[in-house]
Amino acid sequence: MERRDDFLRRSGWNEGLDMKAHCCIGLAQTNLRSIAAAVVSAAALLGGCAPDHYQVTGKDDGDPGWHGTQSETASEVAFARGQKIFVTTYNDDTDDGKITYTANDRVVFPGASLLGWSYSRDRGKTWAYGGKVRPPKGIAALWGDPSILVSSTDSNRVYITSLAIDESKIPASGHHGWMDDGSITGACVARSDDGGIHFAIHSCFSESGHFYDGSTMAAGSGGDQRIFAAFRDVENSHIDVWASPDGLASFVKIADPFPNMQMLSHPRMAYDRVTGATARFPCLMLTALGSSSVVW
């Protein structure tokens, strides 16, 4: 995840070109419990949202999200304090001084975050910018690729994920240029206990500092309170699955769901709410060897 228009169009920046991408929301009515529960969030260029969509970020120059770009969105619907709250997360390049650009360089400083979110209390008609989740001690930067999940057993609890960069990778003077594959060293999960209004880091983890890419989450249901997060371990071509036993305790890595296989795509994961999880995993769906569809 590089952003600022893919790091100034792969460093071939034209100072006369100012492309901005912000977020729009489309709402779809459903019959599920007679509630409009389908929310689709997407990045839109500066031209704006379609007439039947609502602007989430970058509405005008008074909106914090105007001063940057947002992309790679994910959305959920939580329920807290007697109301539904729509929540969307995204790669957030809103300018906060932690990432700076020149005509041919980018400098990332400790404390940088690309994990942003917005929320709506009126079913998506108006949106508030929540800000960026800040990296915890030991993590220099949160580097995006978010996924989002609402707990199946506690509907005011929302989780969002981010790739993470260890503090050893970014000096106080800043990291110049691209983040190569060795820069990203793991992931973090942030948690909200008020329906997505506020977020703070819940847990960070790493498989020996390996480069992670992509993310997906799933939640147990019924008596199963587990929260799952999965990432592609690029160095090993594996899918690493992490789980919190109750959504409050730290995440712990569990056994490889695809032993002796090369996994070349971002993972996708879903929990079987009819039969429940197996002893080890929920239903995990992704692409193996770059071509074959696998359902575990």
Secondary structure, DSSP 8 states (H G I E B T S, - for coil): ---HHHHHHHH---TT----EEEEEEEE---GGGS--EEEEEEEETT---TTSEE-S-SSTTSGGGSS-EEEEEEEEEEETTEEEEEEEEEE----SSEEE-SS-EEE-TTEE-EEEEEESSTTSS-EEEEE----TTEEEE-----EEE-SS-TT-EEEEEEEEEGGGS-TT-EES---TTT--EEEEEEESSSSS--EEEEEE-STT--EEEEEEEE--TT---EEEEEEETTTTEEEEEEESSSSS--EE---SSTT--B-S--EEE--TTT---SS-SEEEEEETTTEEEE-
